[in-house]
């Protein structure tokens, strides 16, 4: 029987046993918005169980724009968010290290996933690369592999992005 079906006293006792550690880190300011990474550890040592990106939208008000829950079975991780500049524009980069340090057959890191956000007066906006990927797919030689096919399904790696 799962914890939700336990009597309230037993649920409370179980909840008291779980040690939750949080680590709030300021990433910086972009387009007048303060941005923070919030890391959760649920009883684990030296491993992030969940990472959120929070944007300050007002006095004591925050909006979650990103959530990442790394896989514990593969040793994956959520990297610290950073600002990157492309031309005159600045973006927030959220990286999910899905490789867990593993490499593929040619010695490259197995997988990293990135989401990018740009900010304007309305707040955070998830960058949607699908139009660029569709254009690239349309001009590739017949029969050539298209390794980004999975990226055409959604604008980001995380269904909570931009919600």
N, C-alpha and C positions, 0 to 999 in steps of 0.2 A: 504494500500500500504506500503510495507517495505521501510526502510531507503535507500536502494540501488537505489530505483526508484525515489527518490525525486530529484528535481533540485539541482545542486551543491551548490547553496547558502544555501538552506535549510539543506542539509547534513552537511555543515560546521557549521551552527548554532547549529544543533543537537550534533555534535561531541564536540563542545565547552562546552556543558552542562554536558557532561560525565566527572566525576572526576576519574582519574586513579592513583592509588598509587602502587608503586613497592617497594619491599624489597629484596635486594640482600644480601645473606648470604653465606660466605665462609664455605664449609663443611670441606675442607682439601685437602691434596695431596695424590694421590695414583698412583704408577708406573709413577712418574714424571709428572702427569697431575693434574692441579688445578681444583677442582670441586666446583660448586656453586649451591645453590638453589635460584631460582628467583620466588618470589610470586607476583601475581597481585591481586589487589582489584579494581573492577569497580564500584565505587560509594557505596560500602557496607562498613559497619563498623565492624571491628574485625572478618572478615571472608575472607578466601582466596577463590578467584574465580577461579584462575588457578595457578598451580605450574609447573615450568620447572626445569629440572636439566641440567645445562650447563657445558661442559668440555672445558677448555682452550686448544686449539690446536696449537696456535702460537701467535705472537705479535698481540694483538687486534683481535684475531680470536677465536670463540667459536662454539661448536657443541652441539645442543640440542639432548639429548639421552632419554628424558622422558618428558611426559606431562600428567598432571592430572587435571581434571576439576571436583571438588567435586559437588555433587548434592545439590542444595540449598534447595530443598524440604524436604530432610531428615537430614539436619544438618551434613553431612559427612565432612571429612576433609583430608587434605594432611599433613602428619607428616614430620618433618625435616629429611632429609637424614642423615644416620649414617654409619660409617664403622664397619664391624663385622669381627671377625677372626674365621676361622675354620681350625684347625691344624696350618699349617704354611702359609696358604693363607688368604689374606684379600679381602673383597668384599665391594661394596657399596650397601646399602639396601635402597630401596625406598618403603615407606609404605603409603598405601591409607586406611584410616579408613572409611570403608563403613558402619559401624554400627551406626554412629551418636550417640553413647552412649547407643543404644538399646541393649537389651539382648534377647536371645532365651528362649525357654520353660524351660531349665534347668539352667538358670541364667548365661550362658556364653555370652560373647560379640557376637553379631550377625554375624559380618564378618569384617575381615581385610584382605587386599590383599597386597602381598609383591612381589616386583621385585628385582632381584639381578644382579649386574654387576661386572664382573672382568675386569681388565685392563692389557693390555700388550703393546708392542711397537706400535701396530696399533691403540690403543685407547680402547674405552669401548666396551664390549661384553655382551649382555644379556644372562644370564644363562638360559638354556633351560632344564626344569625338566621333559619334556615329556618322555624321555627314562626310567627314574626312575619310573614314574607313570605307564607306560605301563608294566614294570616288576612287579610292585606291583599288578596291576590289574590281571596279568596272573596267580598269585599264590594265589589269594584270594579264600576262600571257595565258592562253588557254591551257588548262591542266596544271598551271602553277599553283603550289600550295598557298593557302591564305591563312596564316597562323592566328589572325585576329578575329576569326569568325565568331568566337564566343563573345567578343566585345561588342558585337552588333546587337545583342539581346537587350542590353540595358546601358544607360550612360555611365554607370559606375560599377564598382565591384560589390557594393553593399546596398541592399534594398532600402536601408534607412537614409541613404544620402539624399539630401535635398528635401526631405520630408518635413 
